[in-house]
Structures are given as C-alpha cells and as structure tokens.
Amino acid sequence: MAHETEAQVRWLSTGVVAVTGALWALTPLAFLIVGHVEQAAVSGVLLAGLLAVYTRVVAGHIAGSGPGPRGLRTFALFAVVVYGSFPILGGVWIYTPLIVGTAGLLLLPFRMAVAVLVVVAVAEFPLTLALRTGLPTEGLQNSAGVLVAAVVAAGIVHYARFVRELREIRATLAEMAVDQDRIRMAGELHDLLGQTLASISLKTEIALAMVDRDRGRAVEEIKATIAIAGEARAEVGDVVAARRSLSVGAELSSAVALLELAGATCDLRLGISEIDEETGDTLGWIVRETATNIVRHSDARSCLIELGRADGRILLLVRNDGARRGGPGRGTGLAGLRQRVDRLGGELTAGETEEGGFEVRVWLPAVHDQERVISIDSCPAG
C-alpha cells in the first residue's frame, strides 16, 4: 500500500507541476515578445527556482504530510522573490503575486492563508497603477484575476490530494471486503465444527469412563464418535471443495462490485443465461478467486469478465490491465483453480497479455447434469 501511495503522489504531483510550469512560463515568454531578452532570462531562472520549491510543496501536500515547521519560511521565500523582483522586472511581472497567494493557501494555517490572499489581491491594485500606469479598472481586474487564479491553483492541488485519498480509501475497502469473505468462511467452519467437536469430546470421555465397567457401551460410544468424525470430515470437504452451491450470477455481481470498489472499471459480458449447477459452482468459485487476486495482486484500472459458449464448450475469461505484483504464482491460487477445472475435464490457462495485463481463461464442458440447471440472468450487463 505504501508503494502504491508513493506512485500516486508522484504522478499526481507531476501532473499538477507540469500544468503550473506551463502557466508560469508565460511570463518569460511575454518578456521575449516585447524584446526584453535579459529580463526573460532573469524571470526564467527565478521562476524555475520557485517551481522547484513549489514541486516539493505540492508533493508534500498531496501526500498529506503538511508543510511542517518550515511552512512559514518557505512562504516567506516565495513572497521575497516575487515582490523583491518588481524593481528589476517591472510591469510584465505583475501577475506573479498569484504564486504568493497560492503558496499561502498551501503552506499557512487556514485563517492566516485567507488573510494573506486578501492582502495579495488588494496589493495588486496599487502595483498595477504604479507599474502599468493603467486605469483603475485594470487594477481591479488584476486584483480579481490574482485572487481567482490563486484559489484555482490551490484548489487543483487540494483536488489531487482528494483523488489520492479517495483511491487509498477505495483500495482499503476492497481489501476489507476480501478479508471479510475470509472471515465469513472461517465463521462457517467454526459454526460447522464447534458442536461436532464438542460431541466427539463428550462421547470420547464417556467411552473412557465406561471401558472398564461396560465394554459394550464403550464400543458403541466409540463407533458413534467415528461416525460423527466421518460426517464432520464430509461437511468440511463440502466447504473446502465449494460443493455447497455458489451462485455464479451472485459471484459475477459481487466481482463487479468489488473491482469497481477497488477503482477499476469492469466490463461484464454474458453470452449465456443458464448453466448446470456443477459447472456454475466451479465458475462461481473461479470468479470469486480471480476477482480477489486482481484486487490483491495487480494495479488494474480496467477489467473484462466474459462468460459464454464457444466451440461447444463454456468459456470464462477474466482479464485486467494490471500485471501481477510479487512474481508468478504469489497469492494467486492458480494451482487450486486448476484442480477444480481438471475435475470437470476442463482447461485453465493464465498468463500476462501483450498489453502488460493478466488474464485467466477457463474452458469447461457445456453440460454435466441436464437435470440441474440454474439461471444467471440476475447479473448486471457490462
């Protein structure tokens, strides 16, 4: 999770800084247009230095680390460079105070930041009159422009931070959903075996107590214990082998919801409406496991789940655009899925796609038991 957060901070920061740098570059360009090459060079160097500092500020804000104790000093740096350059650079530099306003909103406590922004916007009016010898309306326009531009620039950074936090929350919720499914399975096993193990323990104690007094009764108790143990073994086998019916329709719906919760778009394509129960149970389990693996072991942003018939067989295709993390076979459970497919005489293939994603493709015989047919019409269409 930490690695994913760092990657998100990097690409969000890069996007914000790239847009900001392009806008700031308009000032040196304006100097070049009016033929002031030296001033263009000076402004370019100053803005490049400020942009380097601004990049660190943006990355820290998006990461949620905050400005820290150096926030006020960093803001002072922006203010000194911007306002101290007016005697050298003159009227073309008039719009750069928006940098100070933006820095204040990102580096200072809220109330102080608002006060600084108001002061910067108000100060733009006399600066415009003094440096541009323009009309009062131009001063008012510049004041409003600096105010709005600073708010928008800071808002973009805040939005990038919100996007990062939202992605983290969605990934955490998806992980929790996967863990909840494991907890549910553990609860089923606990409920299944709790009473059975208590019965086995009680009957064993009775057999031990009766072995010297009534060997016949003790033998009967031991036989009953063996029978209970056999039933428990069969019940556990049913749970582990997923013989208790898994609705493929419900699993497909759950898979779509889980993947979208994790931040990926999911395209669900259904080419059949009915399927026999044994095949449906196996496919339901495979859909559950592959969706879980995508959430846990990939950086997928789009997924495809396709279920249909081809060449007289049933095809299940689960594909995503994020390669697995952690190396082949780690956490995927592909061996267990292959065993389920092999028991039905099917075929499972899995591997990376040419586009750098990963796919699982399952072929199964069309029908195993014509008398047990279930509907999958309840699935949402992709």
C-alpha positions in Angstrom: 0.0 0.0 0.0 2.8 2.4 0.8 4.4 1.8 -2.6 1.1 2.5 -4.3 0.7 5.7 -2.4 4.1 6.9 -3.3 3.4 6.2 -7.0 0.1 8.1 -6.8 1.8 11.1 -5.2 4.4 11.1 -7.9 2.1 11.1 -10.9 -0.4 13.5 -9.4 2.4 15.9 -8.4 3.9 15.6 -11.8 0.6 16.5 -13.5 0.0 19.5 -11.2 3.5 20.8 -11.5 3.5 20.4 -15.3 0.4 22.5 -15.7 1.7 25.1 -13.2 5.1 25.3 -15.0 3.4 25.8 -18.4 1.4 28.7 -16.9 4.4 30.3 -15.2 6.4 30.1 -18.4 4.1 32.6 -20.0 5.9 35.4 -18.1 9.3 34.8 -19.6 7.6 34.4 -22.9 5.9 37.8 -22.5 9.4 39.4 -21.9 10.6 37.7 -25.1 7.6 39.0 -27.1 8.4 42.6 -26.1 12.1 42.1 -26.8 13.5 42.1 -23.3 15.8 39.1 -23.5 17.8 39.7 -20.3 14.6 40.1 -18.3 13.2 37.0 -19.9 16.3 35.1 -18.7 16.2 36.5 -15.2 12.5 35.8 -14.8 13.0 32.3 -16.2 15.7 31.5 -13.7 13.7 32.9 -10.8 10.5 31.0 -11.8 12.5 27.8 -12.3 13.8 28.1 -8.8 10.4 28.8 -7.4 8.9 25.9 -9.3 11.5 23.5 -7.8 10.4 24.6 -4.3 6.8 24.5 -5.4 7.2 21.0 -6.5 8.2 19.9 -3.1 5.3 21.8 -1.5 2.8 20.2 -3.9 4.2 16.7 -3.3 4.0 17.1 0.4 0.5 18.5 0.3 -0.8 15.7 -1.9 1.0 13.1 0.3 -0.8 14.6 3.3 2.4 15.3 5.2 1.7 19.0 5.6 4.1 22.0 5.3 5.7 21.3 8.7 7.6 23.8 10.8 9.3 25.2 7.7 6.0 26.3 6.1 6.2 29.9 7.1 9.8 30.2 6.0 9.0 28.6 2.6 6.1 31.1 2.2 8.4 34.0 3.0 10.8 32.8 0.3 8.0 33.0 -2.3 7.0 36.4 -1.1 10.5 37.9 -1.0 11.4 36.5 -4.5 8.2 37.6 -6.1 7.8 41.1 -4.6 11.6 41.8 -4.5 11.8 41.3 -8.3 9.4 44.0 -9.2 12.1 46.8 -9.3 14.1 44.6 -11.8 11.3 43.1 -13.9 8.7 45.8 -13.9 5.1 45.6 -15.2 5.3 42.3 -17.0 5.9 40.6 -13.6 2.6 42.0 -12.4 0.7 38.7 -12.4 3.2 36.7 -10.4 1.8 37.6 -6.9 -0.7 34.8 -7.6 2.2 32.5 -6.8 2.4 34.1 -3.3 -1.3 33.7 -2.8 -1.2 30.0 -3.9 1.8 29.3 -1.6 -0.1 30.9 1.3 -3.1 28.7 0.8 -0.8 25.6 0.7 1.7 26.5 3.5 -0.1 28.5 6.1 -3.0 27.8 8.5 -6.4 28.5 7.0 -7.2 31.8 8.6 -3.7 33.2 8.0 -3.8 31.9 4.5 -7.1 33.7 3.8 -5.8 36.9 5.2 -2.6 36.7 3.1 -4.6 36.0 0.0 -6.8 39.1 0.6 -3.7 41.2 1.2 -2.1 39.9 -2.0 -5.2 40.6 -4.0 -5.7 44.1 -2.6 -2.0 44.9 -3.1 -2.3 44.1 -6.8 -4.4 47.2 -7.3 -1.8 49.8 -6.4 1.0 47.7 -8.0 -0.9 47.8 -11.3 -1.4 51.5 -11.1 2.3 52.1 -10.3 3.9 49.8 -12.8 1.5 49.7 -15.7 0.1 53.3 -15.4 -3.2 51.8 -16.3 -6.7 52.8 -15.4 -8.3 51.8 -12.1 -10.4 49.2 -13.9 -7.2 47.4 -15.0 -6.1 47.3 -11.3 -9.4 45.9 -10.2 -9.2 43.3 -13.0 -5.7 42.3 -12.0 -6.7 42.0 -8.3 -9.6 39.8 -9.1 -7.5 37.8 -11.5 -4.8 37.1 -8.9 -7.4 36.2 -6.3 -9.2 33.7 -8.6 -6.0 32.3 -10.1 -4.5 31.6 -6.7 -7.7 29.9 -5.4 -7.9 27.8 -8.6 -4.3 26.8 -8.4 -4.5 25.8 -4.7 -7.8 24.1 -5.5 -6.2 21.9 -8.1 -3.6 20.7 -5.6 -6.3 20.1 -3.0 -8.3 18.1 -5.6 -5.2 16.0 -6.4 -4.8 15.2 -2.7 -8.5 14.3 -2.6 -8.1 11.9 -5.5 -5.1 10.2 -3.8 -7.0 9.8 -0.5 -10.1 8.5 -2.4 -8.0 5.9 -4.2 -6.5 4.8 -0.9 -9.9 4.5 0.7 -11.3 2.5 -2.1 -8.3 0.2 -2.1 -8.7 -0.3 1.7 -12.4 -1.0 1.4 -11.7 -3.6 -1.3 -9.1 -5.2 0.9 -11.6 -5.2 3.7 -14.2 -6.9 1.5 -11.7 -9.6 0.6 -10.8 -10.1 4.3 -14.4 -10.2 5.2 -15.0 -13.0 2.8 -12.2 -15.0 4.5 -13.7 -14.2 7.9 -17.1 -15.4 6.7 -15.5 -18.7 5.6 -13.8 -19.1 8.9 -17.1 -18.4 10.7 -18.8 -21.1 8.6 -16.1 -23.6 9.5 -16.4 -22.6 13.2 -20.1 -23.0 13.2 -19.9 -26.3 11.4 -17.3 -27.9 13.6 -17.9 -26.3 17.0 -20.8 -28.6 18.0 -19.3 -31.6 16.2 -16.0 -31.4 18.1 -17.9 -30.9 21.4 -19.9 -34.1 20.7 -16.7 -36.0 19.8 -15.0 -34.9 23.0 -18.1 -35.8 25.2 -18.5 -39.3 23.6 -14.8 -40.0 24.0 -14.9 -39.1 27.7 -17.9 -41.4 28.1 -16.1 -44.2 26.3 -13.1 -43.8 28.5 -15.3 -43.9 31.6 -17.2 -47.0 30.5 -14.3 -49.0 29.2 -13.7 -50.9 32.5 -17.4 -51.1 33.6 -19.3 -51.7 30.3 -17.1 -52.5 27.4 -20.1 -52.9 25.1 -21.4 -49.4 25.9 -17.8 -48.1 25.4 -17.6 -49.7 22.0 -20.9 -48.2 21.0 -19.7 -44.7 22.0 -16.5 -45.1 20.1 -18.5 -46.2 17.0 -20.7 -43.1 17.4 -17.6 -40.9 17.7 -16.2 -42.4 14.5 -19.5 -41.7 12.7 -19.6 -38.1 13.9 -16.0 -37.6 12.8 -16.8 -39.0 9.4 -19.8 -36.7 9.0 -17.6 -33.7 10.0 -15.0 -34.7 7.5 -17.6 -34.8 4.7 -19.0 -31.5 5.7 -15.6 -29.8 5.8 -14.9 -31.3 2.4 -18.1 -29.8 1.1 -17.0 -26.3 2.3 -13.4 -26.6 1.0 -14.4 -28.0 -2.4 -17.2 -25.4 -2.7 -19.8 -28.2 -3.2 -22.2 -26.0 -1.3 -23.8 -24.2 -4.2 -22.1 -20.9 -5.2 -24.4 -18.9 -7.4 -22.4 -17.9 -10.4 -24.7 -14.9 -11.0 -24.2 -13.6 -7.5 -20.5 -14.1 -7.7 -20.3 -12.2 -11.0 -22.3 -9.3 -9.5 -20.1 -9.4 -6.4 -16.9 -9.4 -8.5 -18.0 -6.4 -10.5 -18.8 -4.5 -7.3 -15.5 -5.5 -5.7 -13.4 -4.4 -8.7 -15.2 -1.1 -9.1 -14.8 -0.5 -5.3 -11.1 -1.0 -5.9 -11.1 1.7 -8.5 -11.2 -0.3 -11.7 -13.9 -0.2 -14.4 -15.4 -3.6 -15.1 -17.0 -4.8 -18.4 -19.2 -7.8 -17.8 -20.3 -9.7 -20.9 -22.8 -12.6 -20.7 -23.4 -14.8 -23.6 -25.5 -17.5 -21.8 -28.4 -17.3 -19.4 -28.5 -20.8 -17.9 -25.8 -23.2 -16.8 -25.8 -26.5 -15.0 -25.3 -26.4 -11.2 -21.9 -28.2 -11.0 -20.4 -26.0 -13.7 -21.9 -23.0 -12.1 -20.4 -23.8 -8.7 -17.0 -24.2 -10.2 -17.2 -21.0 -12.3 -18.6 -19.1 -9.3 -15.6 -20.1 -7.2 -13.2 -19.2 -10.0 -14.8 -15.7 -10.5 -14.5 -15.1 -6.8 -10.9 -16.1 -6.6 -9.8 -14.2 -9.7 -11.5 -11.0 -8.6 -9.8 -11.3 -5.2 -6.5 -11.8 -6.9 -6.9 -8.7 -9.1 -7.6 -6.6 -6.1 -4.7 -8.0 -4.1 -2.1 -8.6 -6.7 -2.5 -6.1 -9.5 -2.8 -2.4 -10.3 -5.7 -2.9 -12.6 -7.7 0.1 -13.8 -10.0 -1.8 -16.2 -11.2 -5.4 -16.2 -13.2 -7.7 -18.5 -15.3 -10.6 -17.4 -16.8 -12.7 -20.2 -18.9 -15.8 -19.9 -20.3 -17.5 -22.9 -20.2 -20.6 -25.2 -17.6 -21.3 -27.9 -16.8 -24.4 -29.8 -19.3 -26.4 -27.9 -17.8 -25.5 -24.5 -18.3 -22.9 -21.9 -15.7 -20.1 -21.8 -14.9 -17.9 -18.8 -12.4 -15.1 -19.4 -11.2 -12.7 -16.7 -8.7 -10.1 -17.9 -7.3 -7.0 -16.4 -4.8 -4.3 -17.5 -2.6 -4.5 -14.4 0.3 -7.1 -14.2 0.5 -9.1 -11.1 2.8 -7.9 -8.3 5.0 -10.1 -6.3 6.1 -12.6 -9.0 4.4 -15.5 -10.7 2.2 -17.7 -8.6 2.4 -15.5 -5.5 -1.0 -15.3 -3.8 -2.9 -16.3 -6.9 -4.1 -19.8 -6.0 -3.9 -20.9 -9.7 -3.0 -24.5 -8.7 -6.2 -24.8 -6.7 -8.3 -23.4 -9.5 -6.7 -25.8 -12.0 -7.6 -28.7 -9.7 -11.3 -27.6 -9.8 -11.3 -27.3 -13.5 -9.5 -30.6 -14.1 -12.1 -32.4 -12.0 -14.7 -31.4 -14.6 -12.5 -32.2 -17.6 -11.8 -28.6 -18.4 -8.8 -26.5 -19.1 -7.4 -23.4 -17.4 -4.7 -21.1 -18.8 -3.3 -18.0 -17.2 -0.6 -15.5 -18.1 0.3 -12.0 -19.0 -1.2 -10.3 -22.0 0.7 -8.5 -24.8 -0.6 -5.2 -23.4 1.1 -5.9 -20.0 -2.0 -7.1 -18.2 -3.0 -10.5 -17.0 -5.8 -12.9 -17.9 -7.3 -16.2 -16.8 -9.1 -18.3 -19.4 -11.2 -21.3 -18.5 -12.8 -23.9 -20.8 -15.4 -26.3 -19.4 -17.6 -29.0 -21.0 -21.0 -27.4 -21.7 -23.3 -29.6 -19.5 -22.6 -32.2 -16.8 -26.1 -32.8 -15.5 -29.0 -31.7 -17.6 -31.4 -32.1 -14.6 -29.7 -29.4 -12.5 -29.8 -26.1 -14.4 -29.5 -22.7 -12.8 -30.2 -19.2 -14.1 -27.6 -16.4 -14.3 -29.9 -13.7 -15.6 -29.6 -11.7 -12.4 -26.1 -10.5 -13.3 -25.8 -6.8 -14.4 -24.8 -6.4 -18.0 -21.4 -4.9 -18.7 
